[in-house]
Amino acid sequence: MIAYLFRRLLVAGSTLVGITLVTFVVLHLTPGEPALGLDVETRGPDPATIQALRTRYGLDRPLAVQYLDWAGRVARLDFGRSMVDHRPVRTRILERLPRTLALNLAALGIIFTVAIPLGALSAARRDSAIDRAAGFTLSTLYALPSFWVALLLQAGLAVGLGWFPLAGPASEGAAAWNLPARWLDGLWHMALPVFCLSYGSLAFVARFARANLLEALASESVRSARSRGLGPGRVLWRHALGQSWIPFLTLAGLLLPTLVSGSVLIERIFAWPGLGALLYESLFTRDYPTILGLTVLSATLVVAGTLITDILYLLADPRLRRPARAS
């Protein structure tokens, strides 16, 4: 088991290095001058000013030297300073991280709370009207682009009916309210963004749950449980779901990083001050240090999610912990 984990750590480390290397090279080879996207007063075509800024941020050095210097600083958790406001990138990320985590953890909770029972219901009523209706609805939701749904919800529920706020994380003057009122106001502002982040993944997880439960219901152990006279509900929830919960570890380990990296447009549309909005702003201004810092964070989340999933698999399935026998 220790040898397996060591190999997985090596793979995870090399994957992270590869992602950062490709991103670094592609970003620096993209046509355009990053120095022109800095402060307002430096956007003029002054060659001396541009060269001074390139020297300040090390953009005039060979690309390999730039990467090695940047990677060495990242190893010390120093992501450099933003080209826009000259503040440390780590500080900018930590300021935005709680907002993004709040959205994505809420979306993740809704996804698994709704999707697994819905998938179980579809599996238990296979080929029934409920199963077909659920399949059609979920397939439709999965096909709808999240940014388009977000704009429709803003136009209909926020502007048209006024049931939800149009954008932003809080109402004006909410800082002076008591704590319960601020919490309720925050949940009210989170409702539409969380829905837009969750409905597509909810549809996928529900269909995934249905497929895995149908496979489990056809297994020999479940047929044996039925032969002992156990009720359908107990067979479904205790035996079938007990066999199929391991594949959900993969989804749980990868879904949160996917949601975080995929919330760029949603945060931008709803003016949510999170990491997605920060990435959008950084791409627009060609803020290399911030873009690379966010790339490292996203890649680390994905690699860590995969590694945690592997460890949970080892703990859940004793067969994986046995050393392979020589043939």
C-alpha positions in Angstrom: 0.0 0.0 0.0 2.8 2.4 0.9 4.6 1.7 -2.4 1.3 2.3 -4.3 0.8 5.6 -2.6 4.3 6.6 -3.3 3.8 5.9 -7.0 0.6 7.9 -7.0 2.4 10.8 -5.3 5.0 10.7 -8.1 2.3 10.7 -10.7 0.5 13.5 -9.0 3.6 15.6 -8.8 4.6 15.0 -12.4 1.1 15.8 -13.5 1.1 19.1 -11.6 4.5 20.1 -13.1 3.3 19.2 -16.6 0.1 21.3 -16.3 2.0 24.3 -15.0 4.6 24.0 -17.7 2.1 23.8 -20.5 0.1 26.7 -19.1 3.2 28.8 -18.6 4.5 28.2 -22.2 1.2 28.7 -23.9 0.5 31.9 -21.9 3.9 33.4 -22.7 3.7 32.5 -26.4 0.3 34.0 -26.9 0.5 37.0 -29.2 0.3 40.4 -27.5 2.2 42.5 -25.0 1.2 41.9 -21.3 2.7 45.3 -20.3 0.1 47.1 -22.3 -2.6 45.6 -20.0 -1.3 47.0 -16.8 -2.2 50.3 -15.2 -4.1 52.9 -17.1 -1.2 55.3 -17.2 1.0 52.7 -18.9 -1.2 51.8 -21.7 0.3 54.3 -24.1 2.8 53.1 -26.8 5.8 54.3 -24.8 8.6 51.8 -25.6 10.7 52.9 -22.6 7.9 52.3 -20.2 7.0 49.0 -21.7 10.6 47.8 -21.5 10.9 49.0 -17.9 7.8 46.9 -17.0 9.1 43.9 -18.9 12.3 44.1 -16.9 10.5 44.6 -13.6 8.5 41.4 -14.1 11.3 39.4 -15.8 9.5 39.1 -19.1 12.7 40.0 -21.0 14.5 36.8 -19.9 14.6 33.5 -21.7 11.4 31.5 -21.2 13.1 28.5 -19.5 14.7 30.9 -17.0 11.4 32.5 -16.3 9.7 29.2 -15.7 12.4 27.9 -13.4 12.4 31.1 -11.4 8.6 31.1 -11.1 8.5 27.4 -10.2 11.1 27.9 -7.5 9.1 30.7 -5.9 5.8 28.7 -6.2 7.5 25.8 -4.3 7.9 28.4 -1.4 4.2 29.4 -1.9 5.3 32.7 -3.4 3.1 33.3 -6.5 4.6 36.7 -7.1 2.8 40.1 -7.4 -0.1 41.0 -9.6 0.7 43.1 -12.7 -2.5 45.0 -12.1 -2.4 46.3 -8.5 1.1 45.0 -7.5 -0.4 43.1 -4.5 0.8 39.5 -3.7 -1.1 37.0 -5.8 -1.6 34.7 -2.8 -3.4 37.6 -1.0 -5.7 38.2 -3.9 -6.5 34.5 -4.1 -7.2 34.1 -0.4 -9.5 37.1 -0.5 -11.6 35.5 -3.2 -11.4 31.9 -2.2 -14.2 31.9 0.5 -16.8 33.3 -1.9 -16.0 30.6 -4.5 -16.0 27.8 -1.9 -19.3 28.9 -0.5 -20.9 28.7 -4.0 -19.4 25.4 -4.9 -19.8 23.6 -1.6 -23.5 24.6 -1.7 -23.8 23.3 -5.3 -22.0 20.1 -4.4 -24.3 19.4 -1.4 -27.4 20.0 -3.6 -26.0 17.7 -6.4 -25.5 14.7 -4.2 -28.5 15.3 -1.9 -30.9 15.4 -4.9 -29.1 13.3 -7.5 -28.7 10.0 -5.6 -32.3 9.7 -4.4 -33.5 10.7 -7.9 -31.2 8.1 -9.5 -32.4 5.5 -7.0 -36.0 6.2 -7.8 -35.4 5.9 -11.5 -33.5 2.6 -11.0 -36.3 1.2 -8.8 -39.0 2.3 -11.4 -37.0 1.3 -14.4 -38.8 1.9 -17.8 -41.8 3.4 -16.0 -43.3 6.8 -16.7 -41.4 8.3 -13.8 -38.1 6.9 -15.1 -38.7 8.2 -18.7 -39.9 11.6 -17.4 -36.8 11.9 -15.2 -34.5 10.9 -18.0 -36.0 13.4 -20.4 -35.8 16.2 -17.8 -32.3 15.4 -16.7 -31.0 15.1 -20.3 -32.6 18.5 -21.2 -31.0 20.1 -18.1 -27.6 18.6 -19.0 -27.8 20.1 -22.5 -28.6 23.6 -21.5 -25.6 26.0 -21.4 -25.2 27.4 -17.9 -24.4 31.0 -19.0 -27.6 31.0 -21.1 -29.7 29.7 -18.2 -28.1 32.3 -15.9 -29.1 35.2 -18.3 -32.6 33.8 -18.6 -33.0 33.6 -14.8 -31.7 37.1 -14.4 -34.1 38.4 -16.9 -37.1 36.5 -15.6 -36.7 36.0 -11.9 -34.5 39.0 -11.0 -35.6 41.8 -13.4 -39.0 40.6 -14.4 -40.4 39.3 -11.1 -38.0 40.7 -8.6 -37.9 37.5 -6.7 -34.1 37.3 -6.5 -31.3 39.9 -6.6 -29.7 40.5 -10.0 -26.1 40.2 -9.0 -23.6 40.7 -6.2 -23.0 38.8 -2.9 -25.1 41.0 -0.6 -27.7 43.7 -0.5 -26.8 47.3 -0.1 -26.3 48.2 3.5 -26.4 44.5 4.6 -23.2 45.0 6.6 -25.1 46.8 9.2 -27.7 44.1 9.7 -27.7 41.5 12.4 -26.0 38.1 11.8 -29.2 36.0 10.9 -30.3 38.7 8.5 -26.9 38.8 6.8 -26.9 35.0 6.5 -30.4 34.9 4.9 -29.4 37.8 2.6 -26.3 35.9 1.5 -28.3 32.7 0.8 -30.8 34.8 -1.2 -28.0 36.1 -3.4 -26.5 32.6 -3.7 -29.6 30.9 -4.9 -29.4 31.6 -8.7 -25.6 31.1 -9.0 -25.8 27.9 -7.1 -28.6 26.6 -9.3 -26.7 27.4 -12.4 -23.6 25.6 -11.1 -25.5 22.5 -9.9 -28.2 21.6 -12.4 -25.8 20.2 -15.1 -23.8 18.1 -12.7 -27.0 17.1 -10.9 -28.3 15.6 -14.1 -25.1 13.7 -14.8 -24.8 12.3 -11.3 -28.4 11.2 -11.2 -28.0 9.3 -14.5 -24.7 7.9 -13.1 -26.4 6.8 -10.0 -29.2 5.1 -12.0 -26.7 3.2 -14.1 -24.7 2.0 -11.1 -27.8 1.0 -9.1 -29.2 -1.0 -12.1 -26.0 -2.9 -12.3 -26.0 -3.5 -8.6 -29.6 -4.7 -8.6 -28.7 -7.3 -11.2 -25.8 -8.7 -9.1 -25.9 -12.1 -7.4 -25.7 -10.7 -3.8 -28.8 -8.5 -4.4 -30.7 -11.5 -5.9 -29.7 -13.5 -2.8 -31.1 -10.7 -0.6 -34.4 -10.8 -2.5 -34.6 -14.6 -2.1 -34.3 -14.1 1.7 -37.6 -12.1 1.6 -36.1 -8.6 2.1 -38.3 -5.7 1.0 -37.6 -3.7 -2.1 -36.6 -0.6 -0.2 -34.1 -2.4 2.0 -32.7 -4.2 -1.0 -32.3 -1.0 -2.9 -30.8 1.3 -0.2 -28.8 -1.2 1.9 -27.6 -3.8 -0.6 -27.6 -2.2 -4.0 -26.5 1.3 -2.9 -24.0 -0.4 -0.5 -22.3 -2.0 -3.5 -22.3 1.0 -5.8 -21.2 3.8 -3.5 -17.5 3.3 -4.3 -17.8 4.8 -7.8 -19.2 7.9 -6.3 -15.9 8.5 -4.6 -14.4 9.3 -8.0 -17.2 11.9 -8.6 -16.8 13.4 -5.2 -13.1 13.7 -5.6 -13.3 15.4 -9.0 -16.6 17.2 -9.0 -15.6 20.1 -6.6 -12.4 21.0 -8.6 -14.4 20.9 -11.8 -17.1 23.2 -10.3 -14.4 25.6 -9.0 -12.7 25.8 -12.4 -16.0 26.0 -14.3 -17.5 28.8 -12.3 -15.8 31.6 -14.3 -18.8 32.6 -16.4 -21.3 32.2 -13.7 -19.3 34.4 -11.3 -18.9 37.0 -14.0 -22.5 37.1 -14.9 -23.7 37.4 -11.3 -20.9 39.7 -10.3 -19.8 37.3 -7.7 -16.4 38.3 -6.3 -14.8 34.8 -6.4 -11.9 33.1 -8.1 -13.8 32.7 -11.4 -14.3 36.4 -11.6 -10.7 37.0 -10.7 -9.5 34.6 -13.5 -11.7 36.4 -16.0 -10.3 39.8 -15.0 -6.8 38.5 -15.1 -7.2 37.0 -18.6 -8.6 40.3 -19.8 -5.7 42.3 -18.4 -3.1 39.6 -19.2 -2.1 39.4 -15.5 0.4 36.5 -15.9 1.2 36.0 -12.2 -2.4 35.8 -11.2 -3.4 33.5 -14.1 -0.6 31.2 -13.2 -1.4 31.2 -9.5 -5.1 30.3 -10.2 -3.9 27.6 -12.6 -1.7 26.1 -9.9 -4.6 26.2 -7.5 -7.1 24.6 -9.9 -4.5 21.9 -11.0 -3.7 21.2 -7.3 -7.4 20.7 -6.5 -7.8 18.2 -9.4 -4.7 16.3 -8.6 -5.5 16.2 -4.9 -9.0 15.1 -5.6 -7.7 12.2 -7.7 -5.2 11.3 -5.0 -7.8 11.3 -2.2 -10.1 9.2 -4.4 -7.3 6.6 -4.8 -6.7 6.5 -1.1 -10.5 6.1 -0.4 -10.6 3.3 -2.9 -7.8 1.5 -1.0 -9.6 1.9 2.3 -12.9 0.8 0.8 -11.8 -2.2 -1.2 -9.3 -4.5 0.7 -8.5 -6.4 -2.5 -6.6 -3.3 -3.8 -4.3 -3.4 -0.7 -3.1 -7.0 -1.5 0.2 -7.2 -3.3 0.0 -8.6 -6.8 1.1 -12.2 -7.1 3.8 -13.1 -9.5 2.4 -15.3 -12.3 
